[in-house]
Amino acid sequence: MITSLTCLSPAKLNLFLHITGRRDDGLHNLQTIFQLLDWGDEMRFERQNSQGCTLDADFEGVAPEENLILRAASLLIPQDPSMGGVRISIKKHIPMGGGLGGGSSNAATTLLALNHLFGLGHDEETLAGMGLKLGADVPVFVLGRSAWGEGVGELLTPITLPEDWFVILRPDCHVSTADIFNAPELTRNTAPITMSAAFKGGVHNDLQTVVEMRHPEVRNALKLLSNSAPAMMTGSGACVFAQVDTQIKAQAIAAKVPESLAPVVARGVNHRPQFVAEHD
């Protein structure tokens, strides 16, 4: 029997993000490319005799009912007392409110881990459907692949991307995704493009201009990074990134950045890492 699972809960970047319209329910249609990274949070899942979920982590300012790990776990914790429950520990590296998908990745990793740990047998489509109820970015982490995304981000086509290197800067501010998507000045009518057109360039992040106006820290980080390579914001921010083809180039750029921007050098990957299992 599997007694524990450990895994990286990976961060993601949006290599571009176009808002193509707003739906009747208030959500936005978009087009994006999700790039998974070899960097993220470290998570461990251990069986416990008692029912329920024990989370060994303190998410400051996040109420338990809003914690995506606990919400994901509640969907899959066995109701049979004889099966016990789970203790989850996490070492956080992905900043909250950064546009790197940390909460969504943690939720997806929890769904995948509990499905495996308790032998529940749910397929990927079922888990992705559960994940979508938790957040629009959760399904891509359930898929565990870099992907072309449409709809609200849940219509996914796996793609293979060059495993380039990225320099990620983390401005010292928290950007509210809801506030940015609801901003009256947000452009919501970018014309849809084909996947092949996106790979040829000329893409952007429709949310970036709004965030730059509201958060000068993001604007300043983009300006600084663009002195070394083309820079863009990921998701709704606040993190910004530059893409280069070698680790040496990425490290050289990061070395020139003030420590206050907490630079990270990470490599793009096309598949999330596998779980490491321990058995009794």
PyMOL commands that set and color helices and strands:
alter all, ss='L'
color gray80, all
select helices_A, chain A and resi 64-66+68-76+81-83+102-117+124-134+138-143+177-181+195-199+208-214+216-226+247-255+259-261
alter helices_A, ss='H'
color red, helices_A
select strands_A, chain A and resi 2-22+28-48+53-56+85-91+147-150+155-158+165-169+231-233+240-244+264-269+276-279
alter strands_A, ss='S'
color yellow, strands_A
deselect
rebuild
show_as cartoon
